[in-house]
Amino acid sequence: MLTLTSPIETWAHPCRAGAKLAALCGFTLILFALDSPLWLGLCALLTAGVIASAGKRFGLESARMLRPLLPFVALVALWHLITRDALGVTIILRMTTAVAAANFVTMTTRLSDMIAVIQRLAKPLSPLIAPKALALAIALTLRFIPTMLARSQTIRESWQARAARPPRWRILLPTTLAALDDAEQVAEALRARGGTE
């Protein structure tokens, strides 16, 4: 679960984690400020270009990381086709571009570096919450999201291989149990390493 940093070395791996996270925040703000499909399409091309600049193997791995997003893209596209609303193109471009950019940062940044950056930013909150605990929680959440999407897709495919009916709500319980199991394993690993202290 904690190995989402790509082992394929790229030009972005040595870059400072803080700079990458700041660039991601700025880029995401721009994406949500834009409403034109043309400008969002250019942002998507820019993101694809940045990913492609890291090499073919990295690009393929990055594309694989976007697969769990496909059902959401299909759902949004279907809904906006039914309602004849052109806004669906804007939503899909914004969503896929933001996730692709976030994946790029995640895949080229070590978890320890991400935790260090968030910990520094959280220092003003130290009277309320331990900065290290908050940083670890945020970093683990970022790492868990694509993992849980992939896990739910695996559970969905397992159901479809055994039953003719679509799984729909029936995968909620096994997905929840899988999430709890992963969380327990991570908690045990953290305790074995001395927790967040």
Contacts in CASP RR format, 6 or more apart in sequence:
PFRMAT RR
TARGET T0000
AUTHOR 0000-0000-0000
METHOD contacts of the structure
MODEL  1
MLTLTSPIETWAHPCRAGAKLAALCGFTLILFALDSPLWLGLCALLTAGV
IASAGKRFGLESARMLRPLLPFVALVALWHLITRDALGVTIILRMTTAVA
AANFVTMTTRLSDMIAVIQRLAKPLSPLIAPKALALAIALTLRFIPTMLA
RSQTIRESWQARAARPPRWRILLPTTLAALDDAEQVAEALRARGGTE
1 143 0 8 1.000
1 144 0 8 1.000
1 147 0 8 1.000
1 182 0 8 1.000
1 185 0 8 1.000
1 186 0 8 1.000
2 111 0 8 1.000
2 143 0 8 1.000
2 186 0 8 1.000
4 106 0 8 1.000
4 107 0 8 1.000
4 143 0 8 1.000
4 146 0 8 1.000
4 147 0 8 1.000
5 106 0 8 1.000
5 107 0 8 1.000
5 108 0 8 1.000
5 109 0 8 1.000
5 110 0 8 1.000
5 111 0 8 1.000
6 58 0 8 1.000
6 61 0 8 1.000
6 107 0 8 1.000
6 108 0 8 1.000
8 54 0 8 1.000
8 55 0 8 1.000
8 57 0 8 1.000
8 58 0 8 1.000
8 61 0 8 1.000
10 54 0 8 1.000
10 55 0 8 1.000
10 58 0 8 1.000
10 108 0 8 1.000
11 53 0 8 1.000
11 54 0 8 1.000
12 20 0 8 1.000
12 54 0 8 1.000
12 104 0 8 1.000
12 108 0 8 1.000
13 108 0 8 1.000
15 108 0 8 1.000
17 109 0 8 1.000
17 110 0 8 1.000
17 113 0 8 1.000
17 114 0 8 1.000
17 116 0 8 1.000
17 117 0 8 1.000
18 113 0 8 1.000
18 117 0 8 1.000
20 105 0 8 1.000
20 108 0 8 1.000
20 109 0 8 1.000
21 105 0 8 1.000
21 109 0 8 1.000
21 114 0 8 1.000
21 117 0 8 1.000
23 105 0 8 1.000
24 101 0 8 1.000
24 102 0 8 1.000
24 105 0 8 1.000
27 43 0 8 1.000
27 101 0 8 1.000
28 98 0 8 1.000
28 101 0 8 1.000
28 102 0 8 1.000
30 43 0 8 1.000
31 40 0 8 1.000
31 43 0 8 1.000
31 94 0 8 1.000
31 97 0 8 1.000
31 98 0 8 1.000
32 94 0 8 1.000
34 40 0 8 1.000
34 43 0 8 1.000
34 94 0 8 1.000
35 90 0 8 1.000
36 90 0 8 1.000
37 86 0 8 1.000
37 89 0 8 1.000
37 90 0 8 1.000
37 93 0 8 1.000
40 90 0 8 1.000
40 93 0 8 1.000
40 94 0 8 1.000
40 97 0 8 1.000
41 93 0 8 1.000
41 97 0 8 1.000
43 93 0 8 1.000
43 97 0 8 1.000
44 93 0 8 1.000
44 96 0 8 1.000
44 97 0 8 1.000
44 100 0 8 1.000
47 97 0 8 1.000
47 100 0 8 1.000
47 101 0 8 1.000
47 104 0 8 1.000
48 100 0 8 1.000
50 101 0 8 1.000
50 104 0 8 1.000
51 58 0 8 1.000
51 59 0 8 1.000
51 62 0 8 1.000
51 100 0 8 1.000
51 104 0 8 1.000
52 59 0 8 1.000
54 62 0 8 1.000
54 104 0 8 1.000
54 108 0 8 1.000
58 107 0 8 1.000
61 107 0 8 1.000
62 100 0 8 1.000
62 103 0 8 1.000
62 104 0 8 1.000
62 107 0 8 1.000
65 103 0 8 1.000
65 107 0 8 1.000
65 146 0 8 1.000
66 96 0 8 1.000
66 99 0 8 1.000
66 100 0 8 1.000
66 103 0 8 1.000
67 150 0 8 1.000
67 153 0 8 1.000
68 146 0 8 1.000
68 149 0 8 1.000
68 150 0 8 1.000
68 152 0 8 1.000
68 153 0 8 1.000
69 95 0 8 1.000
69 96 0 8 1.000
69 99 0 8 1.000
69 149 0 8 1.000
71 153 0 8 1.000
72 95 0 8 1.000
73 92 0 8 1.000
73 95 0 8 1.000
73 96 0 8 1.000
76 88 0 8 1.000
76 91 0 8 1.000
76 92 0 8 1.000
76 95 0 8 1.000
77 88 0 8 1.000
77 92 0 8 1.000
79 88 0 8 1.000
80 86 0 8 1.000
80 87 0 8 1.000
80 88 0 8 1.000
80 89 0 8 1.000
80 91 0 8 1.000
102 142 0 8 1.000
103 146 0 8 1.000
106 142 0 8 1.000
106 143 0 8 1.000
106 146 0 8 1.000
111 139 0 8 1.000
111 143 0 8 1.000
114 135 0 8 1.000
114 139 0 8 1.000
114 142 0 8 1.000
115 132 0 8 1.000
115 135 0 8 1.000
115 136 0 8 1.000
115 139 0 8 1.000
116 135 0 8 1.000
117 135 0 8 1.000
118 131 0 8 1.000
118 134 0 8 1.000
118 135 0 8 1.000
118 138 0 8 1.000
118 139 0 8 1.000
119 131 0 8 1.000
119 132 0 8 1.000
119 134 0 8 1.000
119 135 0 8 1.000
120 131 0 8 1.000
122 129 0 8 1.000
122 131 0 8 1.000
122 134 0 8 1.000
122 135 0 8 1.000
123 131 0 8 1.000
125 131 0 8 1.000
125 134 0 8 1.000
130 196 0 8 1.000
132 196 0 8 1.000
132 197 0 8 1.000
133 196 0 8 1.000
136 190 0 8 1.000
136 196 0 8 1.000
140 186 0 8 1.000
144 179 0 8 1.000
144 182 0 8 1.000
147 182 0 8 1.000
148 175 0 8 1.000
148 178 0 8 1.000
148 179 0 8 1.000
148 182 0 8 1.000
151 175 0 8 1.000
151 178 0 8 1.000
151 179 0 8 1.000
151 182 0 8 1.000
152 171 0 8 1.000
152 175 0 8 1.000
152 178 0 8 1.000
155 167 0 8 1.000
155 171 0 8 1.000
155 174 0 8 1.000
155 175 0 8 1.000
155 178 0 8 1.000
156 167 0 8 1.000
156 171 0 8 1.000
159 167 0 8 1.000
159 170 0 8 1.000
159 171 0 8 1.000
160 166 0 8 1.000
160 167 0 8 1.000
190 196 0 8 1.000
END
